[in-house]
């Protein structure tokens, strides 16, 4: 049986948080127990810095008009 697991770390400490350490140990144990585990990790604190550096998206004029 294939397992797809998404781990979302919302701690502002990112990879230095206790939550990260706990989930990393969980994932390592899961990978050792099952070769069919696919794990994706998402760290929100890293996404915020990427989003802050990104340029704002320009909406088409039709979307900016009031009804």
N, CA, C and O atoms as CSV, one atom per row, in Angstrom:
chain,resi,resn,atom,element,x,y,z
A,1,UNK,N,N,0.836,-1.174,0.000
A,1,UNK,CA,C,0.000,0.000,0.000
A,1,UNK,C,C,0.887,1.246,0.000
A,1,UNK,O,O,1.776,1.372,0.843
A,2,UNK,N,N,0.653,2.172,-0.942
A,2,UNK,CA,C,1.395,3.419,-0.990
A,2,UNK,C,C,0.807,4.426,-0.016
A,2,UNK,O,O,-0.411,4.542,0.114
A,3,UNK,N,N,1.688,5.155,0.668
A,3,UNK,CA,C,1.254,6.201,1.583
A,3,UNK,C,C,1.834,7.526,1.113
A,3,UNK,O,O,3.039,7.642,0.892
A,4,UNK,N,N,0.974,8.517,0.963
A,4,UNK,CA,C,1.405,9.875,0.650
A,4,UNK,C,C,1.159,10.721,1.888
A,4,UNK,O,O,0.034,10.819,2.376
A,5,UNK,N,N,2.219,11.326,2.386
A,5,UNK,CA,C,2.127,12.088,3.628
A,5,UNK,C,C,2.626,13.505,3.370
A,5,UNK,O,O,3.692,13.698,2.787
A,6,UNK,N,N,1.849,14.493,3.807
A,6,UNK,CA,C,2.239,15.894,3.723
A,6,UNK,C,C,2.398,16.412,5.142
A,6,UNK,O,O,1.466,16.362,5.944
A,7,UNK,N,N,3.583,16.909,5.437
A,7,UNK,CA,C,3.857,17.482,6.752
A,7,UNK,C,C,3.962,18.993,6.578
A,7,UNK,O,O,4.772,19.488,5.794
A,8,UNK,N,N,3.135,19.709,7.317
A,8,UNK,CA,C,3.152,21.174,7.268
A,8,UNK,C,C,3.658,21.670,8.614
A,8,UNK,O,O,3.011,21.486,9.645
A,9,UNK,N,N,4.825,22.303,8.585
A,9,UNK,CA,C,5.414,22.857,9.802
A,9,UNK,C,C,5.093,24.343,9.834
A,9,UNK,O,O,5.617,25.115,9.031
A,10,UNK,N,N,4.232,24.743,10.763
A,10,UNK,CA,C,3.815,26.137,10.863
A,10,UNK,C,C,4.600,26.930,11.891
A,10,UNK,O,O,4.293,28.099,12.126
A,11,UNK,N,N,5.595,26.332,12.504
A,11,UNK,CA,C,6.370,27.031,13.530
A,11,UNK,C,C,7.218,28.135,12.918
A,11,UNK,O,O,7.859,27.922,11.889
A,12,UNK,N,N,7.231,29.316,13.538
A,12,UNK,CA,C,8.104,30.384,13.029
A,12,UNK,C,C,9.589,30.064,13.198
A,12,UNK,O,O,10.434,30.714,12.582
A,13,UNK,N,N,9.910,29.079,14.020
A,13,UNK,CA,C,11.303,28.674,14.217
A,13,UNK,C,C,11.800,27.780,13.092
A,13,UNK,O,O,12.997,27.507,12.997
A,14,UNK,N,N,10.883,27.320,12.232
A,14,UNK,CA,C,11.276,26.487,11.099
A,14,UNK,C,C,11.947,25.201,11.532
A,14,UNK,O,O,11.419,24.464,12.364
A,15,UNK,N,N,13.114,24.932,10.966
A,15,UNK,CA,C,13.819,23.674,11.233
A,15,UNK,C,C,14.467,23.625,12.613
A,15,UNK,O,O,15.044,22.603,12.985
A,16,UNK,N,N,14.381,24.703,13.371
A,16,UNK,CA,C,14.937,24.716,14.727
A,16,UNK,C,C,13.873,24.426,15.786
A,16,UNK,O,O,14.174,24.407,16.980
A,17,UNK,N,N,12.635,24.202,15.355
A,17,UNK,CA,C,11.539,24.016,16.305
A,17,UNK,C,C,11.480,22.586,16.832
A,17,UNK,O,O,11.961,21.646,16.199
A,18,UNK,N,N,10.879,22.451,18.002
A,18,UNK,CA,C,10.672,21.123,18.578
A,18,UNK,C,C,9.723,20.309,17.711
A,18,UNK,O,O,9.870,19.092,17.594
A,19,UNK,N,N,8.752,20.980,17.106
A,19,UNK,CA,C,7.808,20.285,16.225
A,19,UNK,C,C,8.541,19.663,15.052
A,19,UNK,O,O,8.260,18.523,14.681
A,20,UNK,N,N,9.477,20.395,14.464
A,20,UNK,CA,C,10.250,19.867,13.341
A,20,UNK,C,C,11.050,18.632,13.767
A,20,UNK,O,O,11.077,17.626,13.058
A,21,UNK,N,N,11.688,18.718,14.910
A,21,UNK,CA,C,12.493,17.597,15.401
A,21,UNK,C,C,11.616,16.366,15.615
A,21,UNK,O,O,11.998,15.256,15.246
A,22,UNK,N,N,10.440,16.564,16.213
A,22,UNK,CA,C,9.522,15.461,16.453
A,22,UNK,C,C,9.035,14.851,15.138
A,22,UNK,O,O,9.050,13.630,14.980
A,23,UNK,N,N,8.609,15.683,14.201
A,23,UNK,CA,C,8.092,15.146,12.940
A,23,UNK,C,C,9.200,14.503,12.108
A,23,UNK,O,O,8.949,13.524,11.405
A,24,UNK,N,N,10.421,15.038,12.176
A,24,UNK,CA,C,11.528,14.442,11.435
A,24,UNK,C,C,11.800,13.031,11.936
A,24,UNK,O,O,12.025,12.120,11.141
A,25,UNK,N,N,11.781,12.851,13.244
A,25,UNK,CA,C,11.977,11.507,13.811
A,25,UNK,C,C,10.837,10.569,13.420
A,25,UNK,O,O,11.069,9.391,13.149
A,26,UNK,N,N,9.617,11.082,13.389
A,26,UNK,CA,C,8.470,10.286,12.963
A,26,UNK,C,C,8.636,9.841,11.514
A,26,UNK,O,O,8.421,8.673,11.190
A,27,UNK,N,N,9.018,10.776,10.643
A,27,UNK,CA,C,9.184,10.468,9.223
A,27,UNK,C,C,10.331,9.488,9.012
A,27,UNK,O,O,10.209,8.562,8.210
A,28,UNK,N,N,11.430,9.674,9.712
A,28,UNK,CA,C,12.558,8.744,9.587
A,28,UNK,C,C,12.139,7.329,9.984
A,28,UNK,O,O,12.499,6.365,9.308
A,29,UNK,N,N,11.384,7.199,11.071
A,29,UNK,CA,C,10.898,5.891,11.492
A,29,UNK,C,C,9.927,5.295,10.488
A,29,UNK,O,O,9.948,4.092,10.232
A,30,UNK,N,N,9.079,6.138,9.924
A,30,UNK,CA,C,8.116,5.677,8.927
A,30,UNK,C,C,8.819,5.185,7.670
A,30,UNK,O,O,8.454,4.150,7.113
A,31,UNK,N,N,9.822,5.921,7.230
A,31,UNK,CA,C,10.568,5.517,6.034
A,31,UNK,C,C,11.330,4.216,6.271
A,31,UNK,O,O,11.456,3.402,5.355
A,32,UNK,N,N,11.838,4.008,7.480
A,32,UNK,CA,C,12.534,2.762,7.796
A,32,UNK,C,C,11.566,1.581,7.839
A,32,UNK,O,O,11.935,0.461,7.486
A,33,UNK,N,N,10.336,1.828,8.269
A,33,UNK,CA,C,9.353,0.750,8.391
A,33,UNK,C,C,8.668,0.423,7.072
A,33,UNK,O,O,8.230,-0.708,6.859
A,34,UNK,N,N,8.575,1.413,6.184
A,34,UNK,CA,C,7.832,1.207,4.943
A,34,UNK,C,C,8.568,1.843,3.774
A,34,UNK,O,O,8.899,3.028,3.814
A,35,UNK,N,N,8.821,1.070,2.749
A,35,UNK,CA,C,9.466,1.597,1.543
A,35,UNK,C,C,8.457,2.318,0.646
A,35,UNK,O,O,8.846,2.966,-0.326
A,36,UNK,N,N,7.172,2.208,0.964
A,36,UNK,CA,C,6.118,2.777,0.123
A,36,UNK,C,C,5.633,4.134,0.609
A,36,UNK,O,O,4.582,4.602,0.171
A,37,UNK,N,N,6.369,4.771,1.497
A,37,UNK,CA,C,5.947,6.055,2.035
A,37,UNK,C,C,6.574,7.193,1.230
A,37,UNK,O,O,7.793,7.267,1.076
A,38,UNK,N,N,5.721,8.068,0.727
A,38,UNK,CA,C,6.171,9.269,0.026
A,38,UNK,C,C,5.849,10.459,0.918
A,38,UNK,O,O,4.690,10.695,1.259
A,39,UNK,N,N,6.881,11.207,1.294
A,39,UNK,CA,C,6.700,12.291,2.257
A,39,UNK,C,C,7.105,13.615,1.630
A,39,UNK,O,O,8.192,13.741,1.065
A,40,UNK,N,N,6.216,14.604,1.734
A,40,UNK,CA,C,6.512,15.973,1.325
A,40,UNK,C,C,6.466,16.832,2.575
A,40,UNK,O,O,5.548,16.715,3.387
A,41,UNK,N,N,7.463,17.699,2.728
A,41,UNK,CA,C,7.506,18.587,3.885
A,41,UNK,C,C,7.381,20.026,3.421
A,41,UNK,O,O,8.021,20.439,2.455
A,42,UNK,N,N,6.551,20.781,4.121
A,42,UNK,CA,C,6.300,22.177,3.796
A,42,UNK,C,C,6.541,23.000,5.051
A,42,UNK,O,O,5.871,22.790,6.062
A,43,UNK,N,N,7.483,23.931,5.003
A,43,UNK,CA,C,7.790,24.782,6.143
A,43,UNK,C,C,7.289,26.183,5.837
A,43,UNK,O,O,7.832,26.868,4.970
A,44,UNK,N,N,6.253,26.609,6.548
A,44,UNK,CA,C,5.595,27.876,6.244
A,44,UNK,C,C,6.508,29.083,6.427
A,44,UNK,O,O,6.381,30.068,5.699
A,45,UNK,N,N,7.419,29.019,7.382
A,45,UNK,CA,C,8.318,30.163,7.600
A,45,UNK,C,C,9.218,30.395,6.387
A,45,UNK,O,O,9.606,31.530,6.111
A,46,UNK,N,N,9.550,29.327,5.665
A,46,UNK,CA,C,10.348,29.475,4.450
A,46,UNK,C,C,9.502,30.048,3.318
A,46,UNK,O,O,10.006,30.816,2.499
A,47,UNK,N,N,8.227,29.683,3.263
A,47,UNK,CA,C,7.344,30.189,2.222
A,47,UNK,C,C,7.089,31.683,2.384
A,47,UNK,O,O,7.003,32.404,1.390
A,48,UNK,N,N,6.967,32.156,3.614
A,48,UNK,CA,C,6.707,33.568,3.848
A,48,UNK,C,C,7.851,34.425,3.330
A,48,UNK,O,O,7.610,35.497,2.775
A,49,UNK,N,N,9.087,33.979,3.498
A,49,UNK,CA,C,10.220,34.761,3.021
A,49,UNK,C,C,10.261,34.764,1.496
A,49,UNK,O,O,10.652,35.757,0.884
A,50,UNK,N,N,9.861,33.665,0.892
A,50,UNK,CA,C,9.803,33.605,-0.569
A,50,UNK,C,C,8.690,34.510,-1.071
A,50,UNK,O,O,8.868,35.230,-2.054
A,51,UNK,N,N,7.549,34.478,-0.404
A,51,UNK,CA,C,6.411,35.295,-0.820
A,51,UNK,C,C,6.727,36.786,-0.660
A,51,UNK,O,O,6.290,37.597,-1.477
A,52,UNK,N,N,7.466,37.150,0.363
A,52,UNK,CA,C,7.802,38.550,0.573
A,52,UNK,C,C,8.748,39.064,-0.506
A,52,UNK,O,O,8.717,40.245,-0.853
A,53,UNK,N,N,9.574,38.189,-1.028
A,53,UNK,CA,C,10.535,38.592,-2.055
A,53,UNK,C,C,9.912,38.616,-3.442
A,53,UNK,O,O,10.462,39.228,-4.358
A,54,UNK,N,N,8.771,37.958,-3.606
A,54,UNK,CA,C,8.130,37.886,-4.921
A,54,UNK,C,C,7.478,39.216,-5.274
A,54,UNK,O,O,7.019,39.951,-4.400
A,55,UNK,N,N,7.447,39.509,-6.559
A,55,UNK,CA,C,6.778,40.714,-7.024
A,55,UNK,C,C,5.273,40.495,-6.990
A,55,UNK,O,O,4.803,39.390,-7.263
A,56,UNK,N,N,4.505,41.540,-6.655
A,56,UNK,CA,C,3.048,41.382,-6.666
A,56,UNK,C,C,2.546,41.084,-8.077
A,56,UNK,O,O,3.083,41.585,-9.064
A,57,UNK,N,N,1.527,40.277,-8.146
A,57,UNK,CA,C,0.948,39.918,-9.433
A,57,UNK,C,C,-0.018,41.002,-9.883
A,57,UNK,O,O,-0.829,41.491,-9.096
A,58,UNK,N,N,0.074,41.366,-11.134
A,58,UNK,CA,C,-0.851,42.346,-11.692
A,58,UNK,C,C,-2.105,41.634,-12.162
A,58,UNK,O,O,-2.030,40.690,-12.948
A,59,UNK,N,N,-3.256,42.082,-11.686
A,59,UNK,CA,C,-4.512,41.506,-12.129
A,59,UNK,C,C,-4.959,42.190,-13.409
A,59,UNK,O,O,-4.718,43.384,-13.588
A,60,UNK,N,N,-5.598,41.461,-14.290
A,60,UNK,CA,C,-6.147,42.105,-15.487
A,60,UNK,C,C,-7.151,43.180,-15.089
A,60,UNK,O,O,-7.814,43.059,-14.059
A,61,UNK,N,N,-7.266,44.225,-15.893
A,61,UNK,CA,C,-8.164,45.338,-15.583
A,61,UNK,C,C,-9.598,44.884,-15.344
A,61,UNK,O,O,-10.303,45.465,-14.519
A,62,UNK,N,N,-10.034,43.852,-16.058
A,62,UNK,CA,C,-11.400,43.378,-15.902
A,62,UNK,C,C,-11.650,42.865,-14.484
A,62,UNK,O,O,-12.774,42.944,-13.989
A,63,UNK,N,N,-10.627,42.347,-13.836
A,63,UNK,CA,C,-10.788,41.836,-12.476
A,63,UNK,C,C,-10.733,42.953,-11.438
A,63,UNK,O,O,-11.222,42.784,-10.321
A,64,UNK,N,N,-10.147,44.082,-11.793
A,64,UNK,CA,C,-10.032,45.206,-10.863
A,64,UNK,C,C,-11.271,46.095,-10.859
A,64,UNK,O,O,-11.440,46.906,-9.949
A,65,UNK,N,N,-12.140,45.956,-11.859
A,65,UNK,CA,C,-13.317,46.817,-11.960
A,65,UNK,C,C,-14.374,46.397,-10.952
A,65,UNK,O,O,-14.568,45.210,-10.690
A,66,UNK,N,N,-15.055,47.393,-10.392
A,66,UNK,CA,C,-16.153,47.114,-9.480
A,66,UNK,C,C,-17.396,46.796,-10.284
A,66,UNK,O,O,-17.590,47.353,-11.365
A,67,UNK,N,N,-18.253,45.897,-9.770
A,67,UNK,CA,C,-19.487,45.547,-10.514
A,67,UNK,C,C,-20.478,46.695,-10.564
A,67,UNK,O,O,-21.553,46.558,-11.148
